[in-house]
Amino acid sequence: MRTLEIVLLALAVLWFLLPGITRRRGIRQGVGLLLAMTLPWQLAIEGYRWQMVPAYALAALIALATWWEFIGPSEEEPAPARSGGAGRALGGLVGIAAVALPIILPVPQLPEPDGSFAVGTFSLHLVDDARAETLGARPGGPRELMVQVFYPAEPGADAETGPWIEDLEAVGAGLAAYLDVPSFAFDHLALTSTHTYPDAPVSDAQAAYPIVVYSHGWRGFRTVNFNQAETLASEGYIVVSVDHAHISSMTVFPGGREVGADVSALPDEDEVGPAAFLAAAGELVDIMAADLDFVVDELADINRGRRSTALAQRLDMDRLGLFGHSLGGGAVVTFCATDARCLAGLGFDPWVEPVDEGIIAGGLGVPFAYVRSEEWMARDNDDVLRRLVAAGGSDQYLQAISGTQHRDFVFAPLMSPVGGLLGIQGSIDSGRLIDILDDELTGFFGQYLLDEDRRFPAQLEEDYGEQFAAG
């Protein structure tokens, strides 16, 4: 919770407790006045969020009660009871909601990156004229993508950080529709502070930087793992996060054109059966792998100066890694199996059931880490994953993190301190999980893109052995 939110709730609780502490109404009236003054300051300085609505209502009621006491009986006269049992019960419920909601669903705080670089970002609109769009209500035009780039930067002294999610209103509504929650559920993410500076100059500490490309899962979005992108960029990588249009929850193109998920592209398994379901997922994996191929082509053009960005000659195209989550993990497996430019890859719960059987049977010839949640280890996907690992070359790492769910690999650990109790994440401590995932990414890519001795994965097993395991 934020400072003035805490002050607001503390004053409200104190106002209710004071009658049991002292009979001097002047003290209680002073607290009520202070609360009434704090409310507009909190709204003006920290900003509105829907989780505070019960607290705002409670503060307004206390302000009215304080005004009534000013014009009511004198201090020597006991004030008559003005509410019955039903009113007290309602007030109690409002009070509980006022305290509980902001604590259960706070404004997420992104962990500060540990690396030595500041982080810059910008977004790019890419059009693949060589591929026709096959998804969406009106297929047929060229396939379009949005990507967001994170990079080591040297921001000016007066530079301001940017938002977690660009076009939050549209993206939040798309995500809310997927999760079946109210459209305003993610509005408070606009209040989250990041450590990333839009359009900051690229750091001159190195001539060029290794590249890591990220691919999200079904109905994810390009900054669903914003903190991981910040971590990698702060360590000296250029991170390129892809919005796979019609597969992401929402993609917003220049001019405000919105493209939501084509839900028909991945039909319900119970309605169409496992074979048709996996066939549809396989088509999406192939589309996303082709997206990755196109994005890497565009990065090569950017590096040659054929596209106007600050990254010309700053991309080390010989050091390219990729990582993905779920369906995006399957796309990364496919890309790394078919494109020699992939030096190393990592998948968080990579969904490999839809991946071409030839790839599964042949395995991968590049280093690859397959990091599974406890939830997904019980699925049929794990059997396919083990076949893929067994068929691969050296440096194939099958790993697991206990106490985790599938969504824990993206933004779920940031959303609530009691996410495990709410069922939106696993039982593992959020801070510890974020540390494990950051060390997984920096350890793996440090070993295989920076060619450093990170003792991967032995160091992870030593540091997090009770929750991190191989196999």
Buried (B, 14 or more C-beta within 10 A) or exposed (E): BBEBBEBBBBBBBBBBEBEEEEEEBEBBBBBBBBBBEBBEEBBEEBBBBBBBBBBBEBBEBBBEBBBEBEEEEEEEEEBEEEEEEEEEEEBEEBBEBBBEBBBBBBBBEBBEBEBEBBBBBBBBEBBBEEBEBEBBEEEEEEBBBBBBBBBBBBBEEEBEBBBBBBBBBBBBBBBBBBBEEEEEBBBBBBBBEBBBBBEBBBBEEEEBBBBBBBBBBBBBBBBBBBBBBBBBBBBBBBBBBBBBBBBBBBBBBEEEEBBBBBEEBBBEBEEBEEEEBBEBBBBBBBBBBBBBBBBBBBBBEBBEEEBEBBBBEBBBBEBBBBBBBBBBBBBBBBBBBEBEBBBBBBBBBBBBBBBBEEBBEEBBBBBBBBBBBBBBBEBEBBEBBBBBBEBBEEBBBBBBBBBBBBBBBBBBBBBBBBBBEEEBBBEBBBEBBBBBBBBBBBBBBBBBBBEEEBEBBEBBBEEBEEBBBEE
